[in-house]
Amino acid sequence: MMTYTGRFAPSPTGPLHFGSLVAAVASWCDARSAGGRWLVRMEDLDKPREAPGAAQAILDALAGFGLGWDGDVMVQSARTDAYRAALARLAEWTYPCACTRREIADSALAGPDGAAVYPGICRRGLAPGRVARAVRIRVDDETVAFDDLVQGRIGQHLASEVGDFVVLRADGIFAYQLAVVVDDAAQGVTHVVRGADLLDSTPRQIFLQRRLGVPEPVYMHVPVATNVAGEKLSKQTLAAAVDRADPVPALRAALAFLGQPAPALARDALLAHAAAHWDRAAIPRVRAIAWTA
């Protein structure tokens, strides 16, 4: 039988808020209910967006909420050699791109996640006088589909809904889509449990997994918490940090948000109960749920 390995992979752009806690609790409970390993990875490649001290604050919050992890914390900024090697393995499918965001926006339609569908301007080579900014990977004229454990059957026609996508950004930072695939493979991740805001990224990641010849994890995307305006809770929407000094109320709220029983128990007893009674079928099959403290 496959040994379960899950992971929680926050970006250190701010403190752990309720939306992040929901994703962490879902991932932790799914792993622990299966008797599996639960890893933590700090996705800190985008240094301009990193908040000072946020990485340690997130780890301290996870510990305060009793969400213990296995092994060492993987840190993406220490793994650029691995991403560079993966990019080299993809060389036959990649090409340099000189397009600016404005140029793409002026000639493209919006994809399912709101991002512009790349119209293939540089696919056949750079125009005279243009200098490469980013590196893109050519996608196939096919639909990438997978069965999500909560959201059901998901399919995306990459060519028409995304276009050739970036694997190395114009600022020299390896793209999230590439880094997450390389890291999940390196850590032996078998199950990816995360927020449904990343659902539309999953076909791109599966496409890269197939190109790199690495295993495809099982995916489960849980609803994201939004404010009353329908905006995902985040640093940008001024989401408040969870209180790790008094973890039980937020833990119970996160479990209830996920459709799970949330009895009035002390922290460790509550987590043990949550893992023992974890029910994937009870998780709401929606992408977002409005939440107020």
C-alpha positions as MATLAB code, in Angstrom:
seq = 'MMTYTGRFAPSPTGPLHFGSLVAAVASWCDARSAGGRWLVRMEDLDKPREAPGAAQAILDALAGFGLGWDGDVMVQSARTDAYRAALARLAEWTYPCACTRREIADSALAGPDGAAVYPGICRRGLAPGRVARAVRIRVDDETVAFDDLVQGRIGQHLASEVGDFVVLRADGIFAYQLAVVVDDAAQGVTHVVRGADLLDSTPRQIFLQRRLGVPEPVYMHVPVATNVAGEKLSKQTLAAAVDRADPVPALRAALAFLGQPAPALARDALLAHAAAHWDRAAIPRVRAIAWTA';
ca = [
       0.000    0.000    0.000;
       1.069    3.574   -0.673;
       2.475    5.360    2.350;
       0.641    8.646    2.830;
       2.752   11.817    2.807;
       0.996   15.170    3.013;
       2.292   18.693    3.312;
       1.421   22.266    4.240;
       3.258   24.851    2.166;
       2.616   28.444    3.259;
       4.185   31.549    1.745;
       5.697   33.830    4.422;
       3.911   36.989    3.287;
       2.290   37.518    6.685;
       1.132   35.727    9.838;
      -1.072   32.638    9.876;
      -4.698   33.769    9.495;
      -7.948   31.814    9.635;
      -7.905   30.901    5.945;
      -4.398   29.483    6.248;
      -5.369   27.648    9.420;
      -8.266   25.955    7.591;
      -5.860   24.632    4.945;
      -3.357   23.509    7.578;
      -6.007   21.735    9.664;
      -7.446   19.977    6.605;
      -4.019   18.812    5.475;
      -2.960   17.722    8.978;
      -6.198   15.857    9.697;
      -6.199   14.072    6.348;
      -2.620   12.905    6.891;
      -3.015   11.904   10.514;
      -6.319   10.103    9.899;
      -4.477    7.958    7.351;
      -1.575    7.313    9.708;
       0.649    9.279    7.355;
       3.454   11.813    7.493;
       2.786   15.557    7.484;
       5.487   17.865    6.204;
       5.886   21.639    6.236;
       7.486   23.567    3.387;
       8.147   27.305    3.414;
       7.495   28.686   -0.076;
       9.707   31.742    0.150;
      10.978   32.104   -3.423;
       9.224   35.433   -3.948;
      11.468   37.447   -1.640;
       9.963   40.871   -2.523;
       6.619   39.672   -1.081;
       8.084   38.109    2.067;
       7.269   39.810    5.365;
      10.178   39.959    7.839;
       9.783   37.330   10.542;
       6.691   35.789    8.924;
       8.246   32.362    8.307;
       9.127   31.845   11.963;
       5.798   33.313   13.059;
       3.947   30.756   10.929;
       5.971   27.880   12.373;
       5.388   29.184   15.897;
       1.656   29.412   15.183;
       1.492   25.843   13.864;
       3.270   24.648   17.000;
       0.938   26.714   19.172;
      -2.068   25.083   17.515;
      -0.630   21.622   18.111;
      -0.091   20.936   14.404;
       3.243   19.174   14.695;
       5.098   18.200   11.546;
       7.514   15.423   10.646;
      11.156   16.008    9.730;
      12.834   19.260    8.821;
      11.054   22.204    7.233;
      11.913   22.476    3.539;
      12.787   26.030    2.476;
      12.368   26.834   -1.204;
      14.961   29.606   -1.327;
      17.630   26.980   -0.573;
      16.569   24.823   -3.536;
      17.260   26.933   -6.606;
      19.741   24.361   -7.953;
      16.954   21.766   -8.025;
      14.666   24.107   -9.964;
      17.455   24.991  -12.378;
      18.059   21.295  -13.038;
      14.358   20.705  -13.652;
      14.231   23.643  -16.057;
      17.138   22.121  -17.987;
      15.236   18.821  -18.252;
      12.336   20.732  -19.792;
      14.513   22.510  -22.353;
      13.016   20.836  -25.440;
       9.561   22.229  -24.550;
      10.526   25.721  -23.347;
      11.320   28.991  -25.100;
      12.300   32.557  -24.187;
       9.570   35.176  -24.037;
      10.006   38.950  -24.378;
       6.386   39.940  -23.738;
       5.428   42.422  -21.057;
       2.262   42.051  -19.004;
       0.716   44.969  -20.888;
       1.426   43.362  -24.259;
      -0.167   40.115  -23.131;
      -3.174   41.849  -21.587;
      -3.759   43.847  -24.773;
      -3.940   40.727  -26.940;
      -5.301   37.996  -24.701;
      -8.505   36.731  -23.131;
      -8.855   35.942  -19.430;
      -8.478   32.353  -18.258;
     -10.480   30.574  -15.515;
      -8.368   32.067  -12.713;
      -8.590   35.597  -14.139;
      -5.068   35.577  -15.574;
      -4.544   36.352  -19.238;
      -4.316   33.406  -21.634;
      -0.938   33.722  -23.318;
      -1.565   34.202  -27.073;
       1.717   32.617  -28.209;
       3.441   35.799  -29.359;
       6.988   34.442  -28.837;
       6.249   30.775  -29.511;
       8.049   30.782  -32.871;
      10.968   32.909  -31.718;
      11.719   36.401  -30.506;
      10.945   39.278  -32.831;
      14.006   41.226  -34.085;
      15.325   43.566  -31.436;
      13.416   41.923  -28.579;
      15.218   40.663  -25.465;
      14.036   37.628  -23.517;
      12.391   38.357  -20.174;
      10.904   35.048  -19.081;
      10.878   31.378  -20.047;
       7.629   29.651  -21.030;
       6.723   26.018  -21.628;
       4.704   24.928  -24.650;
       1.428   23.245  -23.777;
      -0.376   20.591  -25.792;
      -3.758   20.800  -27.483;
      -5.375   18.532  -24.918;
      -7.402   18.623  -21.737;
      -5.638   17.786  -18.489;
      -8.155   16.227  -16.103;
      -8.044   14.797  -12.596;
     -10.447   13.647   -9.880;
     -10.349   15.928   -6.864;
     -11.379   14.276   -3.602;
     -13.696   17.180   -2.731;
     -14.380   19.164   -5.898;
     -14.918   16.170   -8.197;
     -13.802   15.813  -11.805;
     -11.805   18.821  -12.974;
     -10.592   19.371  -16.522;
      -8.708   22.216  -18.163;
      -7.755   22.678  -21.810;
      -4.396   24.328  -21.275;
      -3.982   25.704  -24.792;
      -7.232   27.676  -24.752;
      -7.620   28.345  -21.021;
      -4.021   29.097  -19.988;
      -1.669   29.081  -22.949;
       2.062   28.490  -22.731;
       2.849   29.383  -19.128;
       5.864   30.830  -17.353;
       8.372   28.547  -15.626;
      11.046   31.216  -15.069;
       9.811   34.724  -14.342;
      11.107   37.954  -15.834;
      12.623   38.874  -12.447;
      14.687   35.669  -12.453;
      12.519   33.872   -9.878;
      11.489   30.303  -10.650;
       7.726   30.137  -11.119;
       5.509   28.693   -8.421;
       4.142   26.049  -10.799;
       7.616   24.612  -11.396;
       8.904   24.884   -7.833;
       5.899   23.183   -6.261;
       6.130   20.232   -8.661;
       9.850   19.766   -8.044;
       9.409   20.003   -4.275;
       6.436   17.654   -4.041;
       8.411   15.062   -5.989;
      11.528   15.552   -3.843;
       9.531   15.165   -0.620;
       7.611   12.132   -1.846;
       4.263   13.881   -1.387;
       1.389   11.519   -2.197;
      -1.556   13.764   -1.221;
      -1.893   17.510   -1.736;
      -4.598   19.020    0.467;
      -4.932   22.787    0.030;
      -7.333   25.637   -0.665;
      -9.547   25.671   -3.747;
      -7.968   28.955   -4.850;
      -5.204   26.721   -6.268;
      -7.590   24.373   -8.078;
      -7.041   26.046  -11.455;
      -3.252   25.738  -11.059;
      -3.396   21.976  -10.643;
      -3.659   21.036  -14.353;
      -0.476   23.023  -15.046;
       1.266   21.170  -12.246;
       0.086   17.811  -13.552;
       1.308   18.806  -17.021;
       4.766   19.546  -15.564;
       4.758   16.320  -13.547;
       4.172   14.368  -16.734;
       6.877   16.260  -18.606;
       9.352   15.655  -15.767;
       8.294   12.038  -15.300;
       7.500   12.377  -11.597;
       4.493   10.905   -9.729;
       1.174   12.740   -9.678;
      -0.164   13.175   -6.129;
      -3.788   12.757   -5.163;
      -5.417   16.195   -4.895;
      -8.012   17.529   -2.485;
      -9.021   21.197   -2.609;
     -11.040   22.469    0.342;
     -13.129   25.653    0.333;
     -11.267   28.890    0.958;
     -12.474   31.356    3.566;
     -13.542   34.721    2.196;
     -14.663   37.988    3.739;
     -18.186   39.312    3.240;
     -17.070   40.946   -0.024;
     -16.111   37.534   -1.394;
     -12.369   38.225   -1.191;
     -10.056   35.441   -0.047;
      -8.656   36.067    3.439;
      -5.069   37.196    2.951;
      -2.531   39.813    3.883;
      -3.915   41.971    1.062;
      -7.445   41.833    2.517;
      -6.091   42.599    6.017;
      -6.897   39.184    7.476;
      -6.166   39.086   11.195;
      -3.628   36.671   12.614;
      -4.992   33.704   14.560;
      -4.359   33.671   18.305;
      -1.923   30.856   19.048;
      -2.093   31.643   22.776;
      -5.752   30.538   22.765;
      -5.922   27.979   19.930;
      -9.102   26.047   20.730;
     -11.715   28.560   19.473;
     -10.003   28.931   16.099;
      -9.403   25.177   15.801;
     -13.075   24.476   16.475;
     -14.083   27.141   13.957;
     -11.761   25.664   11.316;
     -13.158   22.160   11.858;
     -16.738   23.428   11.674;
     -15.861   25.335    8.488;
     -14.714   21.998    7.029;
     -17.938   20.248    8.052;
     -16.255   18.261   10.816;
     -17.368   17.728   14.422;
     -15.833   20.277   16.775;
     -16.534   19.283   20.390;
     -15.521   21.458   23.313;
     -12.248   19.760   24.209;
      -8.741   20.877   25.110;
      -6.349   21.398   22.194;
      -4.648   18.023   21.989;
      -7.831   16.081   22.713;
      -9.644   18.108   20.052;
      -6.984   17.344   17.446;
      -6.973   13.650   18.335;
     -10.759   13.593   18.002;
     -10.564   15.460   14.686;
      -8.088   12.978   13.221;
     -10.079    9.978   14.461;
     -13.379   11.303   13.064;
     -12.083   13.002    9.895;
     -14.660   12.670    7.122;
     -13.739   13.874    3.623;
     -17.343   13.413    2.477;
     -18.519   16.057    4.969;
     -16.343   18.816    3.495;
     -18.538   21.267    1.536;
     -18.098   20.771   -2.212;
     -17.749   24.470   -2.957;
     -14.726   26.594   -3.721;
     -15.332   29.341   -1.159;
     -17.322   30.061    1.990;
     -17.793   33.491    3.565;
     -16.514   33.597    7.139;
     -16.611   36.201    9.865;
     -14.992   35.888   13.274;
];
